[in-house]
Amino acid sequence: MYHLVEDLPTSMAVPPDRFAEQMEFLEGGPYSVITEQDLHDLVRRRAPLPAKAVLITFDDGYANTVSTALPLLERHGLPALMAVCGGYLTSDLPRRVPHPVDAFADIEQIGRWADSGRSLAAHSYTHPRLTAASDLALAWQTAGDREVLTELLGHEPRTFVYPYGAHDARVRSAVARLYPLALATDEHQAPDSDRPYALSRIQVDPGWTLEAFRAALEAGTDPCAAQLAARRVVLGTREGNTDDGAS
């Protein structure tokens, strides 16, 4: 899971040079980058996720995803899924948004992403924490986003991505009425096709070296284990640099 691919002092932004080397690694390494369609097929068959399979996702629908990330994905021939908020593509864009930047992809950029063959997912209408929404607001946030994206794409979005990763039984039930599956964030279990409305993802940290990125993937699909493995590599690198300096 990525948000921004940009040099910004926030945990939501992975530097472009690091993103570029991660994509190069995925293209040439032992991993198979799957599409949204592949994921839906696996979930529909209730098949286990194959070893070494990776789905690349971007949350929030930033213009940066199209201007910076897309050319790198195209260079390496990698599919990806971008989650967008329908209200950000209309005059309903809130005055204040809970994001590091407020430069979101416009309809033309969303079209460029779709024309590249990559997928779009719903991310709610205006990115609220859905677990705190009323029943009426929850219904609108899930259906309103679907309505905007359906009109834009010519077909209904099939994947929902929870804002903030926040979900509970009520939210999952509302999402299940409209979407075949949903993506969460750093859940405490690996993604499981028997839990199609809480598929966990590993958030890529901006501080990860390529070695840390590789360690996260090698740790398996449990986000907590992946984060821990990457953190150990980063801390080990820092300690090694300190020892070199001291000697």
C-alpha positions as CSV (number, residue, x, y, z in Angstrom):
1,M,0.0,0.0,0.0
2,Y,1.3,3.4,-1.1
3,H,-0.1,6.9,-0.8
4,L,2.2,9.6,-2.2
5,V,5.4,9.0,-4.2
6,E,7.1,12.2,-3.3
7,D,9.9,13.7,-1.2
8,L,7.8,15.0,1.7
9,P,8.4,14.7,5.5
10,T,5.5,12.5,6.2
11,S,5.0,8.7,6.7
12,M,2.5,8.8,3.8
13,A,5.1,9.7,1.2
14,V,7.7,7.3,-0.3
15,P,10.6,9.0,-2.0
16,P,10.5,8.6,-5.8
17,D,14.0,7.1,-6.0
18,R,13.0,4.4,-3.5
19,F,9.7,3.7,-5.2
20,A,11.6,3.4,-8.5
21,E,14.0,0.8,-7.1
22,Q,11.1,-1.1,-5.5
23,M,9.3,-1.3,-8.8
24,E,12.5,-2.4,-10.6
25,F,12.9,-5.2,-8.0
26,L,9.3,-6.3,-8.5
27,E,9.7,-6.5,-12.2
28,G,12.9,-8.5,-12.1
29,G,12.6,-10.4,-8.8
30,P,10.8,-13.6,-7.8
31,Y,7.5,-11.9,-7.2
32,S,4.4,-12.0,-9.4
33,V,2.5,-8.7,-9.5
34,I,-1.2,-9.5,-9.8
35,T,-4.1,-7.4,-11.1
36,E,-7.3,-6.5,-9.3
37,Q,-9.0,-9.1,-11.6
38,D,-6.6,-11.8,-10.4
39,L,-7.5,-11.0,-6.8
40,H,-11.2,-11.1,-7.5
41,D,-10.8,-14.5,-9.2
42,L,-8.9,-15.9,-6.2
43,V,-11.5,-14.6,-3.7
44,R,-14.4,-15.9,-5.8
45,R,-12.9,-19.4,-5.9
46,R,-11.9,-19.0,-2.2
47,A,-8.4,-20.1,-3.3
48,P,-5.4,-19.3,-1.1
49,L,-3.3,-16.4,-2.2
50,P,-0.3,-17.8,-4.1
51,A,3.1,-17.4,-2.7
52,K,5.2,-14.5,-4.1
53,A,2.1,-12.7,-5.3
54,V,1.9,-8.9,-4.9
55,L,-0.9,-6.4,-5.5
56,I,0.3,-2.8,-5.7
57,T,-2.2,-0.3,-4.4
58,F,-2.4,3.5,-4.0
59,D,-4.9,5.2,-1.6
60,D,-6.6,8.6,-1.8
61,G,-6.3,9.3,-5.6
62,Y,-3.5,11.9,-5.6
63,A,-2.5,13.6,-8.8
64,N,1.0,12.5,-7.8
65,T,-0.1,8.9,-8.3
66,V,-0.7,9.6,-12.0
67,S,2.1,12.1,-12.6
68,T,4.9,10.3,-10.8
69,A,4.0,6.7,-10.0
70,L,2.2,5.8,-13.2
71,P,5.2,6.4,-15.5
72,L,7.3,4.2,-13.3
73,L,4.7,1.5,-13.3
74,E,4.5,1.8,-17.1
75,R,8.3,1.6,-17.5
76,H,8.3,-1.7,-15.6
77,G,5.0,-3.1,-17.0
78,L,3.4,-3.4,-13.6
79,P,-0.4,-3.3,-12.9
80,A,-1.8,-1.4,-9.9
81,L,-5.0,-0.4,-8.2
82,M,-5.7,3.2,-7.2
83,A,-8.5,4.0,-4.6
84,V,-10.2,7.3,-5.2
85,C,-12.9,9.3,-3.4
86,G,-15.8,10.3,-5.7
87,G,-16.4,13.6,-3.9
88,Y,-12.9,14.6,-4.8
89,L,-13.8,14.5,-8.5
90,T,-16.8,16.8,-8.1
91,S,-17.6,20.2,-6.7
92,D,-18.2,18.4,-3.4
93,L,-14.5,18.4,-2.6
94,P,-14.4,19.4,1.1
95,R,-12.6,22.7,2.1
96,R,-10.3,20.7,4.4
97,V,-9.2,17.2,3.6
98,P,-7.3,14.9,6.0
99,H,-4.3,14.3,3.7
100,P,-0.7,15.5,3.5
101,V,-1.5,17.4,0.3
102,D,-4.7,18.4,-1.4
103,A,-3.7,17.9,-5.0
104,F,-6.0,15.1,-6.2
105,A,-6.2,13.6,-9.6
106,D,-8.8,15.3,-11.8
107,I,-11.2,13.5,-14.2
108,E,-8.7,13.7,-17.0
109,Q,-5.9,12.2,-14.9
110,I,-8.2,9.4,-13.7
111,G,-9.0,8.7,-17.3
112,R,-5.3,8.5,-18.1
113,W,-4.9,6.0,-15.3
114,A,-7.8,3.9,-16.5
115,D,-6.7,4.1,-20.1
116,S,-3.4,2.6,-19.1
117,G,-5.2,-0.6,-18.2
118,R,-4.8,-0.1,-14.4
119,S,-7.7,-0.4,-12.0
120,L,-9.7,2.0,-9.8
121,A,-11.3,1.3,-6.5
122,A,-13.9,3.2,-4.4
123,H,-12.5,4.9,-1.2
124,S,-15.8,6.5,0.1
125,Y,-17.2,9.7,-1.1
126,T,-15.3,12.2,1.1
127,H,-13.0,10.0,3.2
128,P,-14.6,10.0,6.6
129,R,-13.9,7.4,9.3
130,L,-16.8,5.1,8.5
131,T,-17.0,3.5,11.9
132,A,-18.1,6.9,13.3
133,A,-20.7,7.6,10.5
134,S,-24.4,7.3,11.0
135,D,-26.2,4.6,9.0
136,L,-27.5,7.2,6.5
137,A,-24.0,8.7,6.1
138,L,-22.4,5.3,5.7
139,A,-24.9,4.4,3.0
140,W,-24.2,7.6,1.1
141,Q,-20.4,7.3,1.5
142,T,-20.4,3.8,0.0
143,A,-23.0,4.4,-2.7
144,G,-22.1,7.9,-3.7
145,D,-18.5,6.9,-4.5
146,R,-19.8,4.0,-6.5
147,E,-22.2,6.3,-8.4
148,V,-19.5,8.7,-9.4
149,L,-17.0,6.1,-10.5
150,T,-19.6,4.1,-12.4
151,E,-20.5,7.2,-14.4
152,L,-16.8,8.0,-15.0
153,L,-15.6,4.5,-15.9
154,G,-18.7,3.1,-17.6
155,H,-18.8,0.2,-15.2
156,E,-19.2,-0.3,-11.4
157,P,-16.1,-0.4,-9.3
158,R,-15.6,-3.8,-7.7
159,T,-13.3,-3.1,-4.8
160,F,-13.8,-0.8,-1.8
161,V,-10.9,0.5,0.3
162,Y,-11.7,1.6,3.8
163,P,-10.6,5.2,4.7
164,Y,-8.1,5.0,7.5
165,G,-8.5,1.3,7.4
166,A,-11.4,1.7,9.8
167,H,-14.1,-1.0,9.6
168,D,-16.4,-3.0,11.9
169,A,-19.2,-5.4,11.3
170,R,-21.7,-2.6,10.4
171,V,-19.3,-1.0,7.9
172,R,-18.4,-4.4,6.3
173,S,-22.1,-5.2,6.0
174,A,-22.8,-1.9,4.2
175,V,-19.8,-2.4,1.9
176,A,-20.8,-6.0,1.1
177,R,-24.1,-4.8,-0.3
178,L,-22.3,-3.0,-3.1
179,Y,-18.8,-4.5,-3.6
180,P,-17.4,-8.0,-3.9
181,L,-14.4,-7.3,-1.7
182,A,-12.7,-4.7,0.4
183,L,-9.1,-3.8,1.3
184,A,-8.1,-2.8,4.8
185,T,-4.7,-1.7,6.1
186,D,-2.3,-3.2,8.6
187,E,-4.6,-5.8,10.0
188,H,-3.2,-8.4,12.5
189,Q,-3.6,-11.3,10.1
190,A,-2.5,-12.2,6.6
191,P,-5.1,-11.6,3.8
192,D,-7.5,-14.5,3.7
193,S,-9.9,-15.3,0.8
194,D,-12.4,-16.4,3.5
195,R,-12.4,-12.8,4.8
196,P,-13.0,-10.9,1.6
197,Y,-14.1,-7.7,3.4
198,A,-11.0,-7.3,5.5
199,L,-8.1,-8.1,3.2
200,S,-5.0,-6.7,4.8
201,R,-2.2,-4.8,3.1
202,I,1.4,-3.9,4.0
203,Q,2.0,-0.2,4.1
204,V,5.4,0.7,2.6
205,D,7.4,2.9,4.9
206,P,9.3,5.9,3.4
207,G,12.4,4.9,5.4
208,W,12.7,1.4,3.9
209,T,15.8,0.7,2.0
210,L,15.5,-1.9,-0.8
211,E,16.8,-4.5,1.6
212,A,14.1,-3.6,4.1
213,F,11.4,-3.8,1.3
214,R,12.7,-7.2,0.3
215,A,12.7,-8.3,4.0
216,A,9.0,-7.2,4.3
217,L,8.0,-9.3,1.3
218,E,10.0,-12.3,2.4
219,A,8.4,-12.2,5.9
220,G,5.1,-13.2,4.3
221,T,1.7,-11.6,4.0
222,D,1.1,-10.8,7.7
223,P,1.5,-7.0,7.8
224,C,2.8,-7.0,11.4
225,A,5.5,-9.6,10.6
226,A,6.4,-7.7,7.4
227,Q,6.7,-4.4,9.3
228,L,8.9,-6.0,12.0
229,A,11.2,-7.7,9.5
230,A,11.7,-4.4,7.6
231,R,12.3,-2.5,10.9
232,R,15.0,-4.9,11.9
233,V,16.8,-4.4,8.6
234,V,16.6,-0.6,8.9
235,L,17.8,-0.6,12.5
236,G,20.6,-3.0,11.7
237,T,21.8,-0.7,8.8
238,R,21.8,2.3,11.1
239,E,23.7,0.4,13.8
240,G,26.2,-0.7,11.2
241,N,26.7,2.8,10.0
242,T,27.3,4.0,13.5
243,D,29.9,1.2,14.1
244,D,31.7,2.1,10.9
245,G,31.9,5.7,12.0
246,A,33.1,4.9,15.5
247,S,35.9,2.7,14.1
